[in-house]
Amino acid sequence: MSKEIGRLEGEGQLITKDGKYFGYGDEENKYERTWHDDPVNAIVWNLKLDDPSKVSSPTPMGLNDAKLIKIKKTIIIESYV
């Protein structure tokens, strides 16, 4: 049985293009960037971006046609007793 012991909420932005979300690569390529199907794997930008094409990326991602969407994220901390 678990018990909620804390909650953290915040707002941010995601970069999206063609139904995919801009995020970090896998464990082997964690410094690379890639497109993900799941927004949970996307980078949440806490700063206020006005143009996703200005984001620094180690690999060319073709961010020119990308869009920004505002999101709210919630992290729930639970204790398992």
Residue pairs with C-beta under 8 A, 6 or more apart in sequence:
1 80
1 81
2 78
2 79
2 80
2 81
3 78
3 79
3 81
4 76
4 77
4 78
5 77
5 78
5 79
6 76
6 77
7 74
7 75
7 76
7 77
8 74
8 75
8 77
9 72
9 73
9 74
9 75
10 44
10 46
10 72
10 73
11 70
11 71
11 72
11 73
12 44
12 45
12 46
12 70
12 71
12 73
13 44
13 45
13 48
13 49
13 68
13 69
13 70
13 71
14 21
14 22
14 39
14 42
14 43
14 44
14 45
14 68
14 69
14 71
15 21
15 22
15 42
15 43
15 45
15 49
15 52
15 55
15 63
15 66
15 67
15 68
16 22
16 39
16 42
16 66
16 67
16 68
16 69
17 35
17 62
17 63
17 65
17 66
17 67
18 35
19 37
20 35
20 36
20 37
21 35
21 36
21 37
21 38
21 39
21 41
21 42
22 33
22 35
22 36
22 42
22 43
22 52
22 55
22 61
22 63
22 66
23 33
23 34
23 35
23 36
23 41
23 42
23 43
24 30
24 31
24 32
24 33
24 34
24 41
24 43
25 31
25 32
25 33
25 34
26 34
31 58
32 58
32 59
33 57
33 58
33 59
33 61
35 61
36 42
39 71
44 71
44 73
45 55
49 55
49 68
50 68
52 63
52 66
52 67
52 68
53 63
53 64
53 66
55 63
57 63
